[in-house]
Amino acid sequence: MNTTEIYLIAMAIIFTVPYLIWRLGRTEYFAPLVVVQIVTGILLGPGILGAVFPDYYNFVFNPQVIQSLNGVAWWAVMLFVFIAGIELDLHNTWKNRRESGITAGLALGMPLAFGAGAALLLLPYAGWIGPKALTWQFVLGIGMSCAVTALPILILFMEKLDILRQPIGQRILRYASLDDIAIWGVLAFILMDWQRVGKQVGFLLAFAALSWMLRRLMLRIPERDRWYVGLIWLALCGFGADWSGLHFMVGAFLAGVVIDAAWFNQERMDLLRHHVLLVIMPVFFLSTGLRTNWAMGGSAVFLVAGLLLVASVSGKLLGTHLAGRILKWQPGEASMIGWLLQTKALIMIIFANVLLDKQIITSETFTALLLMAVASTMLTVPVVAPKLRSTDMARRVLDET
């Protein structure tokens, strides 16, 4: 078979296997399709499929096919991060800046500290820190990986739980939005290359000037043209960020964050996000799974993944409980908010991909982070749904009395 035919076989596998697991296994309650796609990417990677059926793995996922899949995956994740940047509602966050700042700061700071502590425990052992990482980059990168909230997946979960449009859902979106900005800011700081600092400063200055021009242009053109201009802007920002050493995903987020969601029809924006998740993001999930590595032994990777999961969840819950005490929240709110904000999935996987690209972490660390992200995401709905039901029952009893 030629490369095109093998590529199409790979695409058929990418879309068939997770769909069958999701539909026939009825996993929606604890693992929506997007989570199943991430898990399937791990199963189809070198550590599982490659170990059990090495000949089949090497036939389907040969270097030429992987290169083609990576091209699709790069554009998919750029579009996804671009949309996440556009959908940040900074105006509403600013109106409630005290509450949002306290909650977002504690919900980010506590798991970051716990995750950094876990990274310090890993430093004495070989095989976890990347060959090009400084110690502070590794520690901060792992810490921030534990602190990440996956805003797009959080939105999907809150829609599923029917709280997205309720006041508590809007509050959680504000907290997650601030954390999202901090995450990308920290990533840019980690990636600062002091040998190429002139390039990076030049890119940021050019970006600031061009952003002002873009915003003026967007106000003068019809909506259908804004989509095309936005995609051109995305490609240019991704190129500029990567050329300067910051990574194209940082550029994709910056490209989106300077664009106002109000310039676009919300239904079309929702459809675009849905179609990106449906049509091309599964390729990114597979390419992510192909980067997993179990060379140090599955037990060590699972142990580290468990350590990082404990750091992530406990840090997030402690942070929201402290915020609840300061802001005098209702009983049960802090726990529910903490469990929702600890959702990882896509954004943490994107974040970890960047760290792996820059050799700040190793493939083994990446695999542990990926397992932690999947586990944290699968915990969210089963833990939060009963809390919501008990809260609703308590409210009904209070209303009746």
N, C-alpha and C positions, 0 to 999 in steps of 0.2 A: 504493500500500500504506500501511496505517496503521503507527504506531510499533511496536505489538505484533508485527506480522508481520515487520517489518524486524529487530526485536530477536531473533526466533526464527531468522531467517536467519543473523544474526551468531553466535548460539549454535551453530548447526549447523556453521558454518565453524570456530569455535573448537575444537570437539571432533573434527571430521572430518580437517582438514588435518594436524595433528601426529600423529594416530593412523596415518594412511596413510603418512606419512614414516617413522615409527618402525617400523611393521610391515613395509611393503614394502621399505624401505631397510635393514632389519636393523641398526639403529644401536645396539642394546643394549650392545655391548661398550664403545664409546667415548662414547655419548650415550644414557642411559636416557630414558624417555618424558618425565620432568620437564624434562630439558635440551632435548629437542626442542620441548616446549611453549614454553619461554622463547625459543628461536630463532624459532619460528613467530610469536610475538608481535612480534618485531622485523620479520620479513618482512611481516607484515600492517599494520605501522605506517605513518605518513606518509612516512617516508624511503624505503621500498621500494614497497609497494603504492600508496601515495598519490602517489608520483612517476611510476610507470609507468602506472597506471590511475586518475587522479584522480577521474573521474566515478563509477566503481564504488565507490571508497573513500568519497567524500563521500555517496553514496547509502546504503551499509550502515552506516558509522560516523559517522552524523550526530550533532549535539549531544545530541538526546534519547536516542538509543541509548547513547551513551557515558556519559551520566549514569546510566542504568539499570545498565549494566555496572559502573560504578564502585561503586555501592551493594553489588552482590554481591561485588566484589573486596575492598572494605573489610572486610566480615564474614569472608570467606575468610581473609584474611591475619591478622586478629585471632585467629581460631580456631587457625590454624597456630602463631602465636607463643605463644599461650596454652598449647597442648600442649607446645611446646618448653620452656616455663618449668616446667611440671609435671614433665617427665621429667628435669630436672637432678638428678643424684645427688650432692648435696653431702656426705652422710654418708660415702660411700666416699672422696670426694676429701679430706675432712678427715683420714681415717685415714692417708692417704699424702701428707700436706700438703707435706713437704719436696721430694720428687721431683716432685709435681704442680705446686707453686709455682714451682720452678726452670724446669721445662720450659714450663709455660704462660706464665710471664713472658718467657722468651727467645723463645718461638714467637710471642708477640704483640708484644713490644717491638721486635724487629729489623725485621719488615716494616712496623710502624708508623713507625719512623724512616726507612726507605727510602721509604715512600709519602709521608711528610711532605716528604722531600727532593725527590721528583718534583713535589709540589704547589708547592713554592717555585720550581721551574723554570718552572711555568706562570704564576705571578703576573704577570710582566712583559707577558704577552700578553692582549689583551682577549678576552672571550667565554667564559672558563672559570670565573671566580669569580662567584657569584650576586650580584644587586643588593642583597640584605639581609645579606650575610655580612661579618663582620669577618675580617681576615686570619687570625687564629689559628683561627677556626671552620672556614674553608676548609681550611687546612693540616692541622688535626687530623682533620677529616672525611675528607679524602682518605687520610691516613695510616691511619686506622682502617679505611677501606674495603679497603685493601690487607692489613690484618691479620686481617680477619674469617675465621672458620671456620664453614661452614654445617653445624651439628651434625645436623639432620635428614637432609640429603643424605649426610653422612658415615656415618650409621647405615645408610642404604640401600646405600652402596658397600661397607661392611664386611660386610654380610649377603651381598652378591653375591660378595665375595672369600672368604667363609666364615671370617672371623676375628673377627666381632663378639663371640662368646661365649668366644673364646680370651683368655689373659692379656694379650697385646699389644693386642687390641681393647678390653679394659676399661681398659687404661692410656690409650689414645688418647682414649677417652670422657671420662676424668677431665680430661685436659689441655684438651680442647675445651669441657668444661663450665665450667671456670674462665675461659677466654677469652670464652665466651658472656656470663657475668656482667659481665666488664670492658667488653665491647662496648656493652651496654645502659647501663652506668653512664656511659661516655664520651659516648654519645648524649644522655643526660639532661643531662650537663654542658654539651655544646654547645648544647642547646636552652634552657638556663636564660635566662630573660628577666628581666634585673635591674629592668625597669620593672614587671614583674608578679611579682616574687619573693615578695611576700606571698601571692599566690594559690597559687604553687607550693609554698611551705613549708606552707601550710594544707592543700593536697591531700596532701602526704606525711605530715603528722601525722594527718590523718583516715584515710589509708590504713593507717598503722601500727595505729591503734586498731581499725579495722574488721577488719583482718587477724587480730588476736587473737580477736575475736568470731567471725569466720568459722571459724577453726580449731577452736574449741570446739564450734561448731554442727556442723561436718562429722563430728566424732567421735560425735555423738549421733543421726545420721540414717542410714537405710539407703543402700546404694550407689546405687540407682536415683534417689534424691532428690538425691544429691550432684552428679549430672550436671546436673540442672536448676538447682540452687543455683549451681553453677560457672558456668553460662552467664549467669545474672543478674549474678553477681559480675563476670564479664568485661565485660558491657555497662556496668556502673556504673564500673568502673575505667577503661575506655576513655573514657567521658564525662568523668570527673574529670580525667584527664591532659590531654585535649584542651582542656577548659575552662580549665585552668591554664596552657596554653601548652606543655606538654611533648610533645604528640602522642599520639594514641590508641594507637599501636603500643607506646609505652613503657608505657602503662597495661595493655595486653594482656599484655606480658611480666611485669610486676609481679604481675598477677592470677594468673598461673600459678605463679610461683616460690614463692609462700607456701603453695601446696597440695602435699601429699605424694602422690607417685605410688602409694605403698602403699595409699592409700585407695580405689584403683580396681583392677579386674581388668585385668591387664597385656594380656591378649589383646584385651579390648574397647578398651583405649587404643590398641593397635596398629591395630585395625580402624578406629577413629575417625580416626587420622592418615591411614591409607590412603584412607578415603572422602573426607576433606577434600581430599587431593591429587587424587583421581579426579574428584570431582563439582564442586567449586567453585574450586579453585586455578587451573585453566586460564583462568578468567575474569580472575584477577589477572595472569597472565602476559600475556594479550592487552592488558589495560589498561596494563601496564608498557611493552609494545612501542609502544603508541599515544603514549607520551611521548618516544620517541626523536626526535632531531633531527640532521640532517646539514647544517644551513645553512652551517656553516663549511667544508664540503667534506669528502667521505669520507676523503681522504688524511690530513687533519689529525686527524680523530677516530680513525682507525686507528693513526696514529703515537702519539698519546697513550695509546690502549688498550694498545699494545705496551710503552710505557714503564712503565705501571702494572703490566702483567703481569710484566715483569722485576723490578720493585721488590717485588711481592708474593711471587713464587716464590723469588727469591734470598734475600729477607729471611727467609722461613719456613724455608728449608733451612739457612741460616746459623745461625738461632736454635736449631734442633733439633740441629745438629751441635755447637754449643757446649754444649748441655745434655747430649748424649751423652758429651762429653769429661769434663764435671764429674761425671756420674753413672756413668761407666764402662759404657756400654751395649755390647752385642755388635756386632761389625762388621755394617754394613748396616742396623741398626735406625734410626739417625738419619735416613738418607735416606728410608726407607720411611715413617716417621712424619711427616717433613716434607712429603712429597708428599701424604699423606692430609690433613694439617691445612691445606694450602693450598687445599682444595676451597672454593669460594665459593658460587656459585649463589644459593639462595633468601635466606639471611640477609643477604648483601651487597646483593642487589637490594632487599630491604625497607629496609635501612639507607639506601641511595642514594635510594630513593623519599622517605624522610623528609627528607633533605637537600634534595631538589628541591622538596618541598612548602614548606619553610621558606625557599626561595630562597637557600640557602647555596651551591648549585652551579647551573650553567645546564643546559639540556637537552643541550647538546653534551657537557658533562662527564659527565652522566648516561649518555649513549649510550656514551661511552668506558668508563665503569665497567661498564656492562652487558656490553659486548663482552669486557672483561677477565674478568668473572665467568664467562661462558660458556666462554671459552678455558681458564681454570684448571680448571674442572670437567671439561671433556672430556679434559684431559691426565691426570687422576688414575688411572683404571683402566688405560689402556694402559701407563703408567709403572710402577705399583705391581705389577700382576699378574706381569710377568717377575721382578721383585725377589723376590716371594713364592716363585715357583717355584725360583729359584736358592737362596734361603735354605733351603727345604724339602729340596732335593737335598743341600746341604752338611750339613744335620743328619743326613740318612740315611747319608751317607758316614761321618760321625763315629760314629754309632751302630754301624755295621758294623765299624769299626776298633776 
